[in-house]
Amino acid sequence: EVQLVQSGAEVRKPGESLKISCQVSGYNFAGYWIAWVRQMPGKGLEWMGIIYPGDSDTRYSPSFQGQVSISADKSVSTAYLQWSSLKASDSGIYYCARHRTSSAYVPLDYWGQGSPVTVSS
Amino acid sequence: EIVLTQSPGTLSLSPGERATLSCRASQTLSSTYLAWYQQVPGQAPRLLIYGASSRATGIPDRFGGSGSGTDFTLTISRLEPEDFAVYYCQQSGYSPHTFGGGTKVEIK
């Protein structure tokens, strides 16, 4: 059974750093792109970027380039989303999701449960 | 960046009625790259349709997708109580893989 299990809720202050995780099981982690998607409170879905764990090829949305860092560790079948200096506007729920096939040009068929992030002074 | 515009913003219907949701792309898009998701409040999105018209695994046949070029449609033939949710389209052909703003289907 394919599963994506994300790390829990986080509360941070502006300027702090944060790294959230998405541990997968039930399939070959290295062979499928993983996406990160943001959902701000009461708003829609925003595509942040993707990573191919097999070779760490990473692509970012221009809206998020330079604001976050996406990485993956094949040894523990886990993808990460990281901030070096959080802003209040980073508050939201962050989802990881797997691409439906090994292509980067297909939709997302399995999703994590979401990691709520609250940034407040 | 391809912009996806969904309409209407909110659709108020009764159980058993037919729902028609629209997704318009800012430039021509191969139907291969158009997908639809359902999001129930408090849950992660769920893939419904990929390739504009193919149902994902386990999706009931009351959900149907169609369209080509810049205009795509999600149809729910007879609304069940569990279908009242927010629906998003997404394109995965061009980076960034943008989502539409969503259509909320609410109980009338």
Contacts between the chains, C-beta under 8 A, distances in Angstrom:
chain1	res1	chain2	res2	distance
A	35	B	97	7.3
A	37	B	45	7.9
A	37	B	99	7.9
A	44	B	86	8.0
A	44	B	88	6.6
A	44	B	99	6.2
A	44	B	100	7.6
A	44	B	101	5.1
A	44	B	102	4.7
A	45	B	37	7.7
A	45	B	39	7.7
A	45	B	45	6.6
A	45	B	88	5.6
A	45	B	90	7.6
A	45	B	99	4.3
A	45	B	102	7.5
A	46	B	99	6.8
A	47	B	90	7.5
A	47	B	96	5.2
A	47	B	97	4.7
A	47	B	98	6.1
A	47	B	99	6.2
A	49	B	96	7.8
A	50	B	97	7.6
A	59	B	95	5.5
A	60	B	96	8.0
A	61	B	95	7.5
A	61	B	96	3.7
A	62	B	1	7.3
A	62	B	96	6.8
A	63	B	96	7.3
A	95	B	44	5.7
A	95	B	45	7.3
A	97	B	44	7.8
A	97	B	45	7.8
A	100	B	47	7.2
A	100	B	50	6.4
A	100	B	56	7.9
A	104	B	92	7.9
A	105	B	32	7.7
A	105	B	33	6.2
A	105	B	92	5.3
A	105	B	93	5.8
A	106	B	50	6.9
A	106	B	92	5.8
A	107	B	35	3.5
A	107	B	37	7.8
A	107	B	47	5.7
A	107	B	50	4.9
A	107	B	90	6.1
A	107	B	92	5.5
A	108	B	35	7.8
A	108	B	37	7.8
A	108	B	45	7.7
A	108	B	47	6.3
A	108	B	90	7.8
A	109	B	47	5.0
A	109	B	56	6.4
A	109	B	57	7.8
A	111	B	44	4.0
A	111	B	45	6.0
A	111	B	46	7.4
A	112	B	44	6.7
A	113	B	44	6.0
A	114	B	44	5.7
